[in-house]
Amino acid sequence: MNQLPWPVRKVIRVGLDDLAVERIWKRVRRRRAEDRKPWATSHARVVAACTVTLALLMVAAGVMLQRRAPSMSRAGGPVRLLGGGELGSMVTPSNETKPFALSDGSWVTLRPNSRIDVLENNEVALVTLLSSGSAGFKVNPGGPRRWTIECGLATVEVVGTRFSLLREPSRVRVDVQHGVVLVRGERVRDRVQRLVDGQWLEVTARPDTPPNAEQPRAEAAASEPLGSGRAAAPAPDAVWKDFAHGGDYAEAYGLLGPGGVRRVDDSASVKDLLTVADVARLSGHPEDAVPALQRLIAEHSADPNAPIAAFTLGRVELDTLGHPAQAAEAFSRAIALGVPSGLLEDAYARLVEARSRANDRAGARQTADEYRARFPDGARAKDVARWAPAR
């Protein structure tokens, strides 16, 4: 007999001992002795061979199931941190926003001075407690487990969505950017509310008012949805900034929604203007970055960030939007405001290009002459000569 290939040979060695093999062959020989006809003998041999084969297959299947069982249980186990660490308490200090990437593709972003504790974590459920602060959640849709976040005044249940939570001593706020969540609690109207894209809900602690008491329309119920739609319920600053600071500009822009960049622009600080401009640019919406940069340059020209904002505006206008005249104005403004020395040569070269592409040949030649005077051995000399040849 030829040598059996691996895994059959291994299964025989592991699953059948000598006594078991001997018992099988005794039954085969006894059957052969009882069948005296030639055709019956051949039939008995076939039956015996099938018996042996079936036994081997059953043993092999058992061994394979035993080997696969541990890995199958691991695949359906608890959620872990993306790097493999155990998902325990998530805490941020008073000056730090921190994103946590999870093994199931979900994200949790904690704002400063916030804390989340894990209460239950298995293959079908993840239950956490937001004991303080604010957090943004991006739960991977289609996952096998239901997420539940306890917030004191309310309980939020979700399968797959993007939303944010804010917990304060006397209120809880839930903002849904995408998907569906259920908010439950004694102070939630009808003890449960369903929120979808753009809707938000505040649950307040008002011991003097029963949770389901009728109230005049002028005074909103303690847990009535306060708004729906992007315009009526813009995402809180705490959420979109979390994603922006974490480098997830597409998510930040999605939270702001159509027109959201301009709403932020209307009341933003210098730092926020730069951040919202980055969100717009780097999420693929460069035209929405222009108003924020223009406002920063116009209203905060003495700020050290103004020259950089002007240079950035020039690049957006020239490279992405194809507006060379506007780009020339922005680069010229960056130079006038005192762009950092590391960008000064590049600013002159880009100004030459912008003026040339805007058909301002005289302006391009004048800027090229200034470039050559300032940077006689400049690294951008070839580019400048291409747009405005030396006279």
QUIUR-V514627 format. One line per field, one symbol per residue. ss: DSSP state (a for helix, b for strand, c for the rest). phi: phi as a letter, one per 20 degrees, with the letter a starting at -180 (. if undefined). psi: psi as a letter, one per 40 degrees, with the letter a starting at -180 (. if undefined). A space follows every 10 residues. Layout:
ss=???
phi=???
psi=???
This chain:
ss=cccccaaaaa aaaaaccaaa aaaaaaaaaa aaaacccaaa aaaaaaaaaa aaaaaaaaaa aaaaaaaaaa aaaaaccccb bccccbcccb bccccccbbb bbccccbbbb ccccbbbbbb bcccbbbbbb bbbbbbbbcc cccccbbbbb ccccbbbbcc cbbbbbbbcc bbbbbbbbcc bbbbccccaa abbbbccccb bbbbcccccc cccccccccc ccccbbbccc ccccccaaaa aaaaacccaa aaaaaaccca aaaaacccca aaaaaaaaaa aaccccaaaa aaaaaaaaac cccccaaaaa aaaaaaaaaa cccaaaaaaa aaaaaaaccc aaaaaaaaaa aaaaaaaccc aaaaaaaaaa aaaacccccc aaaaaaaccc c
phi=.ffffgefff fgfeecefff ffffffffff ffffeefgff ffffffffff ffffffffff fffffffegf fffffeeffc fgfoffedfd ccffccdcec edfeneccde fglcbcdeeb bbfdbcdcce eancbdccef fmfeceecde cnfbcddbdb acbcccdcgd bcccddeboc cdddrfeegm mbcddcgneb bdddecfecg fdffcfffdf fgcfgeabnf fecfffggef fgfffeneff ffffffmgnf ffffgfceeg ffffffffgf fedncfffef gfffffffec fefgefffff fffffffeed emdfffffff fffffffngg gfdfffffff fgfffffeme ffffffffff ffffcfdffd ffffffebgf e
psi=hihiiceddd dddddhiddd dddddddddd ddddheiddd dddddddddd dddddddddd dddddddddd dddddfaiii ideeiihahh iiaefhhhih hieeeiihhh iifihhihdh haeeihhihg diaiiihghh ieieihhhhh fceihhhidh ahiiihhide ihhhhhdhah ihhiidehhe ehihiaheii hhhihgeehi dfihiiddhi idfhheiiid ddgiiidddd dddddeegdd ddddddihed ddddddfiid dddddddddd deefgddedd ddddddddef deideddddd dddddddddd efgddddddd ddddddefii deeddddddd dddddddefg dddddddddd ddddgdfiee dddddddgii .
